[in-house]
């Protein structure tokens, strides 16, 4: 196996889905040592260098951990609503209430951008209803922060459907409640925009339907440290495939490690291909 920490993390995520004794033997065979030291600190370092879909950042925010929130704030894929929510100590976890403690460095040095003028003048719902172009719609949508605001928006749309631009801008927010997004539309063009925005239905869908496999598995390998509540769906989705196509066969795992760096398909396709070749 190449001397690559990225490849080691990707293969390691799959090895963690089989029994520990077999995994240890296969690690020795293919040269994939188990990561040592502080795994959470290593995950933080890897996150800084790894582009991720926007939904992954929301999964991290759902842990409501000030240290993790600070890592999301500094990530290049974080958008303005995420950063604003972090600075305000907004909780993301289901059923949790805030405010959360804000990381000391952020509290001292980060400055929240000003509230868009239409929201100041018209209020949140008023600004959404007044949006006649995508720019103003995005501005207004960026001020939907936290579960209370999403409930307000849901109630407003139920009372009288929001304009199309506002619906587009809200639907591509990765923290938009799935039920509300479903109300906004299901046209293929709509679904394509949502997917392009990095919005994922869950880690199981990410694990099985997105690629390339090496990148997806690398991101998922950070899950136990950064988004443990969400990564289980991915593990459950891939575990039967790993069991059926790789199992404890050293040859199959060696083939997988060799294919990983140049394979452009999904993780299930990689697993099945390695098993078939071996």
C-alpha positions as CSV (number, residue, x, y, z in Angstrom):
1,X,0.0,0.0,0.0
2,X,1.2,3.5,-0.8
3,X,2.6,5.5,2.1
4,X,-0.4,7.8,2.3
5,X,-2.2,8.9,5.4
6,X,-5.3,9.6,3.3
7,X,-5.4,6.0,1.9
8,X,-4.7,4.6,5.4
9,X,-7.7,6.5,6.8
10,X,-10.0,5.4,3.9
11,X,-9.0,1.7,4.1
12,X,-9.0,2.0,7.9
13,X,-12.6,3.1,7.9
14,X,-13.6,-0.1,6.1
15,X,-11.3,-2.3,8.3
16,X,-13.1,-1.1,11.4
17,X,-16.2,-2.8,10.0
18,X,-14.8,-6.3,10.4
19,X,-13.7,-8.1,13.6
20,X,-10.6,-6.7,15.3
21,X,-8.4,-9.8,15.0
22,X,-8.9,-10.1,11.2
23,X,-8.5,-6.3,10.8
24,X,-5.1,-6.4,12.7
25,X,-3.9,-9.2,10.5
26,X,-4.9,-7.5,7.3
27,X,-3.4,-4.2,8.4
28,X,0.0,-6.0,8.8
29,X,-0.4,-7.6,5.4
30,X,-1.2,-4.5,3.4
31,X,0.9,-2.0,5.5
32,X,-2.0,0.1,6.9
33,X,-1.0,0.8,10.5
34,X,-3.8,1.7,12.9
35,X,-3.7,5.5,13.6
36,X,-2.2,6.2,17.0
37,X,-2.1,9.2,19.3
38,X,-5.0,11.6,19.8
39,X,-7.5,10.6,17.1
40,X,-9.7,13.6,17.6
41,X,-6.7,16.0,17.2
42,X,-5.7,14.1,14.0
43,X,-9.3,14.3,12.7
44,X,-9.2,18.1,13.3
45,X,-6.0,18.4,11.3
46,X,-7.4,16.3,8.5
47,X,-10.6,18.2,8.4
48,X,-8.8,21.5,7.7
49,X,-7.3,19.9,4.6
50,X,-10.3,18.0,3.3
51,X,-13.1,19.6,1.2
52,X,-16.4,18.2,2.5
53,X,-20.1,18.6,1.5
54,X,-21.9,21.3,3.4
55,X,-24.1,18.7,5.2
56,X,-21.0,17.2,6.8
57,X,-20.3,20.5,8.5
58,X,-23.8,20.5,9.8
59,X,-23.3,17.0,11.2
60,X,-20.3,18.3,13.1
61,X,-22.3,21.3,14.4
62,X,-25.0,18.9,15.6
63,X,-22.5,17.7,18.3
64,X,-22.8,21.2,19.9
65,X,-19.2,21.1,20.9
66,X,-17.5,24.5,21.1
67,X,-14.2,23.1,19.9
68,X,-15.7,21.4,16.9
69,X,-17.8,24.5,16.2
70,X,-14.5,26.5,16.0
71,X,-13.1,23.9,13.5
72,X,-16.3,24.3,11.3
73,X,-16.0,28.1,11.5
74,X,-12.5,28.0,10.1
75,X,-13.3,25.5,7.3
76,X,-13.2,26.8,3.8
77,X,-16.6,25.1,3.0
78,X,-18.4,26.9,5.8
79,X,-20.9,29.5,4.7
80,X,-22.0,32.7,6.3
81,X,-25.0,31.3,8.1
82,X,-22.9,28.6,9.7
83,X,-20.3,31.1,10.9
84,X,-22.9,33.5,12.2
85,X,-24.6,30.6,14.1
86,X,-21.3,29.5,15.6
87,X,-20.6,33.1,16.8
88,X,-24.0,33.3,18.4
89,X,-23.7,30.0,20.1
90,X,-26.7,28.6,18.3
91,X,-27.3,24.8,19.0
92,X,-27.8,22.4,16.1
93,X,-28.4,19.1,18.0
94,X,-32.0,17.8,18.0
95,X,-33.9,19.0,21.0
96,X,-31.0,21.1,22.4
97,X,-31.3,24.7,23.5
98,X,-28.6,27.4,23.7
99,X,-26.7,29.4,23.9
100,X,-23.6,27.4,23.6
101,X,-20.2,28.5,24.8
102,X,-18.2,30.1,22.0
103,X,-14.6,29.2,21.6
104,X,-12.4,31.8,23.3
105,X,-10.3,32.7,20.3
106,X,-13.4,33.2,18.1
107,X,-15.1,35.3,20.8
108,X,-12.1,37.6,21.0
109,X,-11.2,38.0,17.3
110,X,-14.2,37.0,15.0
111,X,-16.7,39.7,14.0
112,X,-20.2,38.8,12.9
113,X,-21.2,40.4,9.6
114,X,-23.9,43.0,9.7
115,X,-27.6,41.9,9.4
116,X,-28.8,42.5,5.8
117,X,-30.8,45.7,5.6
118,X,-34.0,44.1,4.2
119,X,-34.1,41.9,7.3
120,X,-33.6,44.9,9.5
121,X,-36.5,46.8,7.8
122,X,-39.0,44.0,7.1
123,X,-38.1,41.2,9.5
124,X,-37.1,37.7,8.5
125,X,-40.3,36.5,6.8
126,X,-40.9,39.9,5.3
127,X,-37.5,39.9,3.6
128,X,-38.1,36.4,2.3
129,X,-41.4,37.4,0.8
130,X,-39.9,40.6,-0.7
131,X,-37.1,38.8,-2.5
132,X,-37.5,39.1,-6.3
133,X,-34.1,37.8,-7.2
134,X,-31.7,35.2,-6.0
135,X,-29.3,37.7,-4.4
136,X,-31.8,39.2,-2.0
137,X,-33.3,35.7,-1.4
138,X,-29.9,34.4,-0.3
139,X,-29.3,37.4,1.9
140,X,-32.6,36.8,3.7
141,X,-32.2,33.1,3.9
142,X,-28.8,33.5,5.5
143,X,-30.5,34.9,8.6
144,X,-32.5,31.8,9.3
145,X,-30.6,30.7,12.4
146,X,-31.6,27.8,14.6
147,X,-34.6,25.7,15.1
148,X,-36.9,28.5,16.1
149,X,-36.3,30.4,12.9
150,X,-36.9,27.3,10.8
151,X,-40.2,26.8,12.6
152,X,-41.1,30.4,11.8
153,X,-40.3,29.9,8.1
154,X,-42.2,26.6,8.0
155,X,-45.3,28.3,9.5
156,X,-45.0,31.2,7.1
157,X,-44.8,28.9,4.1
158,X,-47.8,26.9,5.4
159,X,-49.8,30.1,5.8
160,X,-48.9,31.4,2.3
161,X,-46.2,29.8,0.1
162,X,-43.0,31.7,0.0
163,X,-41.8,33.1,-3.4
164,X,-39.7,30.8,-5.6
165,X,-36.4,32.6,-5.1
166,X,-36.8,32.3,-1.3
167,X,-37.6,28.6,-1.6
168,X,-34.5,28.0,-3.7
169,X,-32.3,29.9,-1.3
170,X,-33.7,28.1,1.7
171,X,-33.7,24.6,0.2
172,X,-30.0,24.6,-0.5
173,X,-29.2,25.4,3.1
174,X,-27.8,22.1,4.5
175,X,-29.7,22.6,7.8
176,X,-33.0,23.1,6.1
177,X,-35.5,20.6,7.7
178,X,-36.1,17.7,5.3
179,X,-39.8,18.0,5.6
180,X,-39.7,21.7,4.6
181,X,-37.4,21.0,1.7
182,X,-39.8,18.4,0.4
183,X,-42.6,21.0,0.6
184,X,-40.5,23.3,-1.5
185,X,-40.2,21.0,-4.5
186,X,-39.1,17.6,-6.0
187,X,-38.5,18.5,-9.6
188,X,-35.3,16.9,-11.0
189,X,-33.8,20.4,-11.6
190,X,-34.6,21.3,-7.9
191,X,-33.0,18.0,-6.7
192,X,-29.9,18.6,-8.8
193,X,-29.4,22.1,-7.3
194,X,-29.8,20.7,-3.8
195,X,-27.2,18.0,-4.5
196,X,-24.8,20.4,-6.1
197,X,-25.0,22.5,-2.9
198,X,-23.6,19.6,-0.9
199,X,-26.9,18.7,0.8
200,X,-27.0,15.0,1.8
201,X,-30.0,13.0,3.0
202,X,-27.6,11.2,5.5
203,X,-24.3,9.5,5.8
204,X,-25.7,6.2,4.5
205,X,-26.6,7.9,1.2
206,X,-23.2,9.6,1.1
207,X,-21.4,6.3,1.7
208,X,-23.2,4.4,-1.1
209,X,-24.1,7.0,-3.8
210,X,-21.2,9.5,-3.9
211,X,-17.7,9.3,-5.1
212,X,-14.9,9.0,-5.7
213,X,-14.6,6.3,-3.1
214,X,-11.3,7.4,-1.6
215,X,-12.5,10.8,-0.8
216,X,-15.9,9.7,0.6
217,X,-14.2,7.1,2.8
218,X,-11.6,9.6,4.0
219,X,-14.4,12.0,5.1
220,X,-16.3,9.1,6.8
221,X,-13.1,8.1,8.6
222,X,-13.3,11.4,10.4
223,X,-16.8,10.6,11.6
224,X,-16.1,8.7,14.8
225,X,-14.2,11.8,16.1
226,X,-16.2,14.6,14.5
227,X,-19.8,13.4,13.9
228,X,-20.3,10.1,15.7
229,X,-24.1,10.3,15.8
230,X,-24.2,10.5,12.0
231,X,-21.5,8.1,10.9
232,X,-23.3,5.0,12.1
233,X,-25.7,5.1,9.1
234,X,-22.7,4.9,6.8
235,X,-21.1,2.1,8.8
236,X,-24.4,0.1,8.6
237,X,-24.8,0.7,4.9
238,X,-21.3,-0.5,4.0
239,X,-20.8,-3.3,6.6
240,X,-22.8,-6.0,4.7
241,X,-20.9,-5.2,1.5
242,X,-17.5,-5.4,3.2
243,X,-18.6,-8.7,4.8
244,X,-19.9,-10.2,1.6
245,X,-17.2,-9.1,-0.9
246,X,-14.0,-8.6,1.2
247,X,-14.5,-10.5,4.5
248,X,-11.2,-11.5,6.1
249,X,-9.5,-12.2,2.7
250,X,-6.1,-10.6,2.7
251,X,-5.9,-10.7,-1.1
252,X,-9.2,-8.8,-1.5
253,X,-8.0,-6.1,0.9
254,X,-4.7,-5.8,-0.9
255,X,-6.5,-5.3,-4.2
256,X,-8.7,-2.7,-2.7
257,X,-5.7,-0.8,-1.3
258,X,-4.1,-0.9,-4.8
259,X,-7.3,0.3,-6.6
260,X,-8.2,3.0,-4.1
261,X,-6.1,5.9,-5.4
262,X,-7.3,5.8,-9.0
263,X,-10.8,4.4,-8.6
264,X,-13.5,6.9,-9.6
265,X,-16.6,5.0,-8.6
266,X,-18.5,4.8,-5.4
267,X,-17.4,2.9,-2.3
268,X,-19.8,0.0,-3.0
269,X,-18.4,-0.3,-6.5
270,X,-14.8,-0.3,-5.1
271,X,-15.6,-3.0,-2.6
272,X,-17.4,-5.2,-5.1
273,X,-14.6,-4.7,-7.7
274,X,-11.8,-5.6,-5.3
275,X,-13.7,-8.7,-4.2
276,X,-14.3,-9.8,-7.8
277,X,-10.7,-9.3,-8.8
278,X,-9.4,-11.2,-5.8
